[in-house]
């Protein structure tokens, strides 16, 4: 069998209707789809866990100083992230939807600031723990 016949046979197999789809021929997004699904699942799981933990800490904050401190820390991280997002949105160009999003972010910032104040009031009721 000559090299030309071998090449012809290989090309016939590749162009035939029964050829298996090769992964490297798939578009980039299709190749990354399983990894993206796994990352999406992990992100949703992490967010759900954080929200559950935040709700638990909010319930415990009035009775446990350590829970109040941790809850305040989570609120401050969330507040900082929201402020950064709002700053980015202010620099973007957009229509009415963008303005509504900015207004919603400002409202959420005000709500979080009030929550931080509420938590701070609980923390003021307890004496600071001595640092060793």
C-alpha contacts under 8 A as a table, 3 or more apart, distances in Angstrom:
res1	aa1	res2	aa2	distance
1	X	5	X	6.27
1	X	6	X	6.86
2	X	5	X	5.27
2	X	6	X	6.34
3	X	6	X	5.05
3	X	7	X	6.12
4	X	7	X	5.10
4	X	8	X	6.09
5	X	8	X	4.99
5	X	9	X	6.13
6	X	9	X	5.15
6	X	10	X	6.22
7	X	10	X	5.13
7	X	11	X	6.18
8	X	11	X	5.22
8	X	12	X	6.16
9	X	12	X	5.04
9	X	13	X	6.28
10	X	13	X	5.15
10	X	14	X	6.29
11	X	14	X	5.08
11	X	15	X	6.16
12	X	15	X	5.29
12	X	16	X	5.89
13	X	16	X	5.16
13	X	19	X	6.62
14	X	19	X	6.06
15	X	19	X	7.18
16	X	19	X	5.76
21	X	25	X	7.41
22	X	25	X	5.46
22	X	26	X	7.07
23	X	26	X	5.43
23	X	31	X	7.15
24	X	31	X	7.94
26	X	30	X	6.18
26	X	31	X	6.21
27	X	30	X	5.34
27	X	31	X	6.38
28	X	31	X	5.15
28	X	32	X	6.32
29	X	32	X	5.14
29	X	33	X	6.03
30	X	33	X	5.12
31	X	34	X	7.34
32	X	35	X	5.40
32	X	36	X	6.05
33	X	36	X	5.04
33	X	37	X	6.11
34	X	37	X	5.11
34	X	38	X	6.29
35	X	38	X	5.07
35	X	39	X	6.16
36	X	39	X	5.02
36	X	40	X	5.98
37	X	40	X	5.02
37	X	41	X	6.13
38	X	41	X	5.12
38	X	42	X	6.18
39	X	42	X	5.04
39	X	43	X	6.06
40	X	43	X	5.14
40	X	44	X	6.15
41	X	44	X	5.21
41	X	45	X	6.08
42	X	45	X	5.08
42	X	46	X	6.07
43	X	46	X	5.07
43	X	47	X	6.14
44	X	47	X	5.13
44	X	48	X	6.07
45	X	48	X	5.14
45	X	49	X	6.09
46	X	49	X	5.11
46	X	50	X	6.14
47	X	50	X	5.09
47	X	51	X	6.14
48	X	51	X	5.15
48	X	52	X	6.12
49	X	52	X	5.12
49	X	53	X	6.09
50	X	53	X	5.07
50	X	54	X	5.98
51	X	54	X	4.97
51	X	55	X	6.15
52	X	55	X	5.16
52	X	56	X	6.27
53	X	56	X	5.06
53	X	57	X	6.14
54	X	57	X	5.09
54	X	58	X	6.12
54	X	71	X	6.39
54	X	74	X	7.32
55	X	58	X	5.09
55	X	59	X	6.42
56	X	59	X	5.27
56	X	60	X	6.34
57	X	60	X	4.98
57	X	61	X	5.77
57	X	67	X	5.36
57	X	68	X	6.82
57	X	70	X	7.34
57	X	71	X	5.54
58	X	61	X	5.20
58	X	62	X	7.83
58	X	67	X	7.67
58	X	68	X	7.31
58	X	71	X	6.41
59	X	62	X	7.08
60	X	63	X	5.59
60	X	64	X	5.85
60	X	67	X	5.91
60	X	68	X	7.15
61	X	64	X	5.40
61	X	65	X	6.49
61	X	66	X	7.74
61	X	67	X	5.07
61	X	68	X	4.08
61	X	69	X	7.87
61	X	71	X	7.14
61	X	119	X	7.21
61	X	122	X	7.27
62	X	65	X	7.60
62	X	68	X	7.03
62	X	122	X	6.10
64	X	67	X	5.36
64	X	68	X	6.35
65	X	68	X	4.99
65	X	69	X	6.19
65	X	122	X	7.83
65	X	123	X	6.32
65	X	126	X	6.86
66	X	69	X	5.09
66	X	70	X	6.21
67	X	70	X	5.14
67	X	71	X	5.92
68	X	71	X	5.04
68	X	72	X	6.02
68	X	119	X	6.23
68	X	122	X	7.14
68	X	123	X	6.53
69	X	72	X	5.14
69	X	73	X	6.20
69	X	119	X	7.96
69	X	123	X	7.18
70	X	73	X	4.98
70	X	74	X	6.29
71	X	74	X	5.16
71	X	75	X	6.19
71	X	119	X	7.62
72	X	75	X	5.00
72	X	76	X	6.10
72	X	116	X	5.95
72	X	119	X	6.12
72	X	120	X	7.39
73	X	76	X	5.13
73	X	77	X	6.28
74	X	77	X	5.18
74	X	78	X	6.19
75	X	78	X	5.07
75	X	79	X	5.96
75	X	112	X	6.77
75	X	115	X	7.68
75	X	116	X	6.45
76	X	79	X	4.92
76	X	80	X	6.06
76	X	116	X	7.24
77	X	80	X	5.18
77	X	81	X	6.25
78	X	81	X	5.18
78	X	82	X	6.13
79	X	82	X	5.09
79	X	83	X	6.11
79	X	109	X	6.35
79	X	112	X	6.35
79	X	113	X	7.51
80	X	83	X	5.11
80	X	84	X	6.24
81	X	84	X	5.13
81	X	85	X	6.20
82	X	85	X	5.01
82	X	86	X	6.09
82	X	105	X	6.97
82	X	109	X	6.84
83	X	86	X	5.05
83	X	87	X	6.18
83	X	109	X	7.15
84	X	87	X	5.09
84	X	88	X	6.32
85	X	88	X	5.12
85	X	89	X	6.18
86	X	89	X	4.98
86	X	90	X	6.16
86	X	102	X	6.27
86	X	105	X	6.30
86	X	106	X	7.46
87	X	90	X	5.16
87	X	91	X	6.65
88	X	91	X	5.29
88	X	92	X	6.59
89	X	92	X	5.09
89	X	98	X	7.46
89	X	102	X	6.65
90	X	93	X	7.92
90	X	102	X	7.27
93	X	98	X	7.84
94	X	97	X	7.23
94	X	98	X	5.38
94	X	99	X	7.53
95	X	98	X	5.54
95	X	99	X	6.57
96	X	99	X	5.07
96	X	100	X	6.16
97	X	100	X	5.09
97	X	101	X	6.16
98	X	101	X	4.97
98	X	102	X	6.19
99	X	102	X	5.07
99	X	103	X	6.16
100	X	103	X	5.06
100	X	104	X	6.08
101	X	104	X	5.03
101	X	105	X	6.13
102	X	105	X	5.02
102	X	106	X	6.19
103	X	106	X	5.08
103	X	107	X	6.24
104	X	107	X	5.07
104	X	108	X	6.20
105	X	108	X	5.03
105	X	109	X	6.10
106	X	109	X	4.99
106	X	110	X	6.28
107	X	110	X	5.15
107	X	111	X	6.26
108	X	111	X	4.96
108	X	112	X	6.10
109	X	112	X	5.11
109	X	113	X	6.09
110	X	113	X	5.08
110	X	114	X	6.26
111	X	114	X	5.17
111	X	115	X	6.27
112	X	115	X	4.91
112	X	116	X	6.11
113	X	116	X	5.06
113	X	117	X	6.24
114	X	117	X	5.01
114	X	118	X	6.19
115	X	118	X	4.96
115	X	119	X	6.16
116	X	119	X	5.07
116	X	120	X	6.01
117	X	120	X	4.91
117	X	121	X	6.18
118	X	121	X	5.18
118	X	122	X	6.63
119	X	122	X	5.17
119	X	123	X	6.36
120	X	123	X	4.95
120	X	124	X	6.24
121	X	124	X	5.19
121	X	125	X	6.78
122	X	125	X	5.42
122	X	126	X	7.35
123	X	126	X	5.66
124	X	127	X	7.07
